Amino acid sequence: MLIYKIFRADEWAILQSDGETVGAPIDVADGYIHFSTAQTVAATAAKYFAGVEGLVLLAVETDGLDPLKWEPAREDVLFPHLYRKLTMQDVLWSKPLPLVEGAHQFPDLA
């Protein structure tokens, strides 16, 4: 199963240059890296990244991604949380997440 991480351009650049990251400031504060599913990622973008340009969407395969825990978050929906650094080896693909007329345009996630 694919899960998704939204990064700002500078956060993505750090992952690319260092090969690993502890995540965005919210990830550091919470002690794990927040991910979304195909069903929740658009709501995540709208809630936490409204109006932000230059975002990058990363796809990560859950198979073999340890320690990954599914925990309740917004409205008790289960979200994947990674309890270690995210590495470039974990990233299956990355795509820009352009902002068009105030809404982020997602690639096909099916």
C-alpha positions, 0 to 999 in steps of 0.5 A: 500500500502506498502512503503519502508525505507532503513536504515543503521545498526546503524539507524535500531538499534536506531529505535529498541532500542528507539522504534522511530526515526527521521530518517537518517541524510537526513531525519533530514535535510529535516524535514521528513522521506523519503520513496520509493515505490516498483517501486523506492526503487532500484533506491534509493538504487543505488543513495544514498547507492551505495556500502554500506553494512549492510543495512536493508529494512523496509516495512510500510503500508500507511493505517493510516500512518499520516501525510504522504504526496506524494510529487514530488522528482526525475524527478517529481516522487511522493515520500511518506514523513512522517512528524513525527517520525517513530515508531517500530509499523509502521514497518510491516517487516524488511529484510536485503538488502545484497550487492552482486557484487556491487548491493543490492539484494531486496526481492520480493516486489510484 
